[in-house]
Amino acid sequence: MRRFNLISALLGLAIAAMLMTSCKKDDEAVIQDTDTTTSQYDALAEGIFNDVGNIADEAYDLGSSAFKSSEGDKYYLGDCATVTLDTIVFPHELIIDFGEVNCLCNDGRYRRGKIIVTFTGRYIEPGTVITHGFENYYVNDNKVEGSRVATNHGFNGNGNMYFTVEVVGLITFADESENSGTISWNAFKAREWIEGYGTRPRWDDVYLITGSASGVGPAGYSWAREIIIPLRREIGCRYFVSGSVEITPENRPVRLLDYGDGECDNIATVTIDGKTHTIYLR
């Protein structure tokens, strides 16, 4: 009888250990399933490289002899940024120099270093290729490297001008917290210019963005992403106002990143396994 009790006790301990291990695994799965870090990294990279194009467009307007913007037309650039435009050399060159110390720009972000742009023609001319590069360029102390190449393909079947944009980028975080390290981010997108074509100033311009991207985060894990509902970018807003992105992290469930229903704010949601979480874009 004592032997039977001993065996029963050992079996009970084994079952309890199995249950505890199972619960631990379940708990870990829950933590993974609610992790929105990948979505935030992807949104950060998308925003930084999208802003590069908008900054270059604004700087061209400021440097062009054909159009001089007033101070009120500067959404990105502040007084600390210097714009140099050379249309004699080919390809033409545009240099946006934020200086060697942090420059507070009109969109509320600190920048330093240079964005160097070369282009074969005007932004609105079909066939124009615009290449964006960087020289010691930082946004809020995060270093930005790589290239962004935009190509004007003329008008599509909807009668709207559209562009393809290819990004090969690297972002190095400034802080030494859990966000330390780098984001490697590659993207290929299409931008359709749906509102504001041919008008001045640029603040009524609206684009719809589609395409795909992939990234590797600071911890070394990777993800792929696909735009499911076109992202709506209104130039007068620093964030996407609507659209959704499907993000598939390595060995984790799919995340659905949704930018909202048209409001200009830094609030987005991430849905994982049917559960929705609110995030605040950096």
C-alpha positions as CSV (number, residue, x, y, z in Angstrom):
1,M,0.0,0.0,0.0
2,R,2.8,2.4,0.8
3,R,4.5,1.5,-2.5
4,F,1.3,2.3,-4.3
5,N,1.1,5.7,-2.6
6,L,4.7,6.4,-3.5
7,I,4.1,5.6,-7.1
8,S,1.0,7.7,-7.1
9,A,2.9,10.6,-5.5
10,L,5.6,10.4,-8.2
11,L,3.0,10.3,-10.9
12,G,1.3,13.3,-9.4
13,L,4.6,15.3,-9.3
14,A,5.3,14.4,-12.9
15,I,1.9,15.5,-14.1
16,A,2.2,18.7,-12.1
17,A,5.6,19.4,-13.6
18,M,4.1,18.9,-17.1
19,L,1.2,21.2,-16.3
20,M,3.6,23.9,-15.0
21,T,5.7,23.6,-18.2
22,S,2.6,23.8,-20.4
23,C,1.4,26.8,-18.5
24,K,4.8,28.5,-18.8
25,K,4.7,27.9,-22.6
26,D,1.2,29.2,-22.8
27,D,2.2,32.3,-20.9
28,E,5.2,32.8,-23.2
29,A,2.9,32.5,-26.2
30,V,0.6,35.1,-24.8
31,I,3.5,37.5,-24.4
32,Q,4.6,36.9,-28.0
33,D,1.1,37.3,-29.3
34,T,0.7,40.7,-27.7
35,D,4.1,42.1,-28.7
36,T,3.6,45.1,-30.9
37,T,7.3,46.0,-31.2
38,T,7.7,44.8,-34.8
39,S,4.7,46.9,-35.9
40,Q,6.2,50.0,-34.2
41,Y,9.6,49.4,-35.8
42,D,8.0,49.1,-39.2
43,A,5.9,52.2,-38.8
44,L,8.9,54.2,-37.6
45,A,11.0,53.2,-40.7
46,E,8.1,53.9,-43.0
47,G,7.6,57.3,-41.5
48,I,11.3,58.3,-41.6
49,F,11.9,57.4,-45.2
50,N,8.5,58.8,-46.3
51,D,9.5,62.1,-44.7
52,V,12.7,62.2,-46.7
53,G,10.8,62.5,-49.9
54,N,8.5,65.2,-48.5
55,I,11.5,67.2,-47.1
56,A,13.2,67.0,-50.5
57,D,10.0,68.2,-52.3
58,E,9.7,71.1,-49.9
59,A,13.4,72.0,-50.2
60,Y,13.2,72.0,-54.0
61,D,10.3,74.5,-53.9
62,L,12.4,76.7,-51.6
63,G,15.5,76.5,-53.7
64,S,13.8,76.8,-57.1
65,S,13.8,80.1,-58.9
66,A,10.4,79.3,-60.3
67,F,8.7,79.3,-56.9
68,K,9.6,80.8,-53.6
69,S,7.8,79.6,-50.5
70,S,7.0,81.9,-47.7
71,E,7.9,81.0,-44.1
72,G,4.3,79.8,-43.5
73,D,4.7,77.2,-46.3
74,K,7.5,75.3,-44.4
75,Y,6.1,72.3,-42.8
76,Y,9.3,70.3,-42.3
77,L,12.2,72.8,-42.7
78,G,13.0,75.3,-40.1
79,D,15.3,78.4,-40.1
80,C,18.3,76.2,-39.2
81,A,18.2,74.2,-42.5
82,T,20.1,75.4,-45.5
83,V,19.0,74.5,-49.0
84,T,21.4,74.5,-52.0
85,L,20.1,73.7,-55.4
86,D,22.3,73.2,-58.5
87,T,20.5,72.7,-61.8
88,I,23.6,73.2,-63.9
89,V,25.2,69.9,-63.1
90,F,23.5,66.7,-64.4
91,P,22.0,64.9,-62.7
92,H,20.9,68.0,-60.8
93,E,21.7,68.2,-57.1
94,L,19.8,69.4,-54.1
95,I,21.5,69.5,-50.7
96,I,19.5,70.0,-47.5
97,D,21.9,70.7,-44.6
98,F,20.5,70.7,-41.1
99,G,23.9,71.5,-39.5
100,E,26.2,69.6,-37.2
101,V,24.0,70.1,-34.1
102,N,20.3,69.2,-33.7
103,C,18.0,71.4,-35.6
104,L,14.4,71.7,-34.4
105,C,12.3,71.4,-37.6
106,N,8.8,72.7,-38.1
107,D,7.3,69.2,-37.8
108,G,8.6,68.9,-34.2
109,R,11.5,66.5,-35.0
110,Y,15.2,67.2,-34.4
111,R,17.5,66.7,-37.4
112,R,21.2,67.1,-38.2
113,G,23.4,66.2,-41.1
114,K,22.6,66.3,-44.7
115,I,20.1,64.8,-47.2
116,I,21.7,64.8,-50.6
117,V,19.3,64.5,-53.6
118,T,20.2,64.0,-57.2
119,F,17.5,64.2,-59.9
120,T,17.2,63.9,-63.7
121,G,14.3,66.3,-64.1
122,R,11.4,68.0,-62.4
123,Y,9.3,66.0,-59.9
124,I,6.2,66.2,-62.1
125,E,7.9,65.2,-65.3
126,P,7.3,61.5,-66.4
127,G,10.6,59.6,-66.4
128,T,12.3,61.7,-63.7
129,V,14.4,59.6,-61.3
130,I,15.1,61.1,-57.9
131,T,17.8,59.6,-55.6
132,H,18.0,60.5,-51.9
133,G,21.2,59.8,-50.0
134,F,22.5,60.8,-46.5
135,E,25.6,62.2,-44.9
136,N,25.7,61.9,-41.1
137,Y,21.9,62.3,-41.1
138,Y,20.1,61.9,-37.8
139,V,16.4,62.2,-36.9
140,N,15.8,62.6,-33.1
141,D,19.3,61.3,-32.6
142,N,18.6,58.1,-34.6
143,K,21.1,57.7,-37.5
144,V,19.6,57.2,-40.9
145,E,21.6,55.6,-43.7
146,G,20.9,54.0,-47.1
147,S,19.1,55.3,-50.2
148,R,15.6,56.1,-51.4
149,V,14.9,56.2,-55.2
150,A,11.7,57.6,-56.6
151,T,10.8,57.2,-60.3
152,N,8.0,59.1,-62.0
153,H,5.9,56.8,-64.3
154,G,3.5,59.4,-65.6
155,F,-0.2,59.0,-65.4
156,N,-2.0,55.7,-64.5
157,G,-5.4,54.4,-65.7
158,N,-7.1,56.6,-63.1
159,G,-5.6,59.7,-64.6
160,N,-3.4,60.2,-61.6
161,M,0.4,60.6,-61.6
162,Y,2.2,57.8,-59.9
163,F,5.7,56.9,-58.7
164,T,7.6,53.8,-57.6
165,V,9.8,54.2,-54.5
166,E,12.6,51.8,-53.6
167,V,14.2,52.0,-50.2
168,V,17.3,50.3,-48.8
169,G,17.6,51.7,-45.3
170,L,19.3,51.4,-42.0
171,I,18.3,53.1,-38.8
172,T,20.6,53.0,-35.7
173,F,18.9,53.9,-32.4
174,A,20.6,56.5,-30.2
175,D,19.4,55.2,-26.8
176,E,20.9,52.3,-24.9
177,S,17.6,50.9,-23.6
178,E,15.7,47.9,-25.0
179,N,15.5,49.8,-28.3
180,S,19.3,49.9,-28.8
181,G,20.6,48.5,-32.1
182,T,19.5,48.9,-35.7
183,I,16.6,48.4,-38.0
184,S,17.4,47.2,-41.5
185,W,14.4,48.0,-43.7
186,N,13.9,47.5,-47.5
187,A,10.8,48.5,-49.3
188,F,9.3,48.7,-52.8
189,K,6.1,50.9,-53.0
190,A,3.9,52.7,-55.4
191,R,2.7,56.3,-54.7
192,E,-0.4,57.5,-56.4
193,W,-1.0,61.3,-56.4
194,I,-4.7,61.5,-55.9
195,E,-5.3,65.1,-54.8
196,G,-3.5,68.5,-55.1
197,Y,-1.7,67.9,-58.4
198,G,-0.6,71.1,-60.0
199,T,-1.6,73.4,-57.1
200,R,0.5,75.6,-54.8
201,P,1.3,75.4,-52.0
202,R,1.8,71.6,-51.5
203,W,-0.3,71.2,-48.3
204,D,-3.4,69.9,-50.2
205,D,-1.4,67.0,-51.8
206,V,-2.7,63.5,-50.9
207,Y,-1.1,60.2,-51.9
208,L,-2.2,56.6,-51.7
209,I,0.7,54.2,-51.0
210,T,0.8,50.4,-51.8
211,G,3.5,47.8,-51.8
212,S,5.6,45.6,-49.6
213,A,8.7,45.7,-47.3
214,S,10.8,43.6,-45.1
215,G,12.9,44.4,-42.0
216,V,15.3,43.1,-39.4
217,G,15.0,44.5,-35.8
218,P,17.5,45.2,-33.1
219,A,17.2,41.7,-31.6
220,G,17.9,40.1,-35.0
221,Y,14.4,38.8,-35.8
222,S,12.9,39.6,-39.2
223,W,9.5,40.4,-40.6
224,A,7.7,40.9,-43.9
225,R,4.9,43.3,-44.5
226,E,2.3,44.0,-47.2
227,I,0.0,47.0,-47.5
228,I,-3.6,45.6,-47.4
229,I,-5.5,48.8,-47.6
230,P,-3.6,51.7,-49.3
231,L,-2.0,54.1,-46.8
232,R,-3.4,57.6,-47.2
233,R,-0.7,60.3,-46.7
234,E,-1.9,63.9,-46.5
235,I,1.1,66.1,-46.7
236,G,-0.3,68.4,-44.0
237,C,-0.2,65.6,-41.5
238,R,3.0,64.0,-40.1
239,Y,1.3,60.5,-39.9
240,F,-0.7,58.3,-42.2
241,V,-4.3,59.0,-41.6
242,S,-5.7,55.7,-42.8
243,G,-4.9,52.3,-44.3
244,S,-3.7,49.0,-43.0
245,V,-0.6,46.8,-43.2
246,E,-0.2,43.1,-42.6
247,I,3.0,42.3,-40.8
248,T,4.4,38.8,-40.5
249,P,7.2,38.5,-37.9
250,E,9.5,35.6,-37.9
251,N,7.9,32.6,-36.1
252,R,5.0,34.7,-34.8
253,P,1.4,35.3,-35.7
254,V,0.4,37.9,-38.3
255,R,-0.1,41.4,-37.0
256,L,-2.6,43.8,-38.7
257,L,-1.4,47.4,-38.2
258,D,-4.3,49.9,-38.8
259,Y,-3.7,53.7,-39.1
260,G,-7.3,54.7,-38.4
261,D,-10.2,56.2,-40.2
262,G,-8.8,59.6,-41.4
263,E,-7.9,61.5,-38.3
264,C,-4.5,63.2,-38.2
265,D,-3.0,61.7,-35.0
266,N,-0.3,59.4,-33.8
267,I,-2.7,56.6,-32.7
268,A,-2.8,53.3,-34.5
269,T,-4.0,49.8,-33.6
270,V,-2.4,46.4,-33.9
271,T,-4.6,43.3,-34.0
272,I,-3.0,39.9,-33.1
273,D,-5.1,36.7,-33.0
274,G,-8.3,38.7,-32.9
275,K,-7.2,41.0,-30.0
276,T,-6.6,44.7,-30.7
277,H,-4.0,46.8,-29.0
278,T,-3.6,50.6,-29.2
279,I,-0.1,51.9,-30.0
280,Y,1.3,55.5,-30.2
281,L,3.6,56.1,-33.2
282,R,7.0,57.5,-32.4
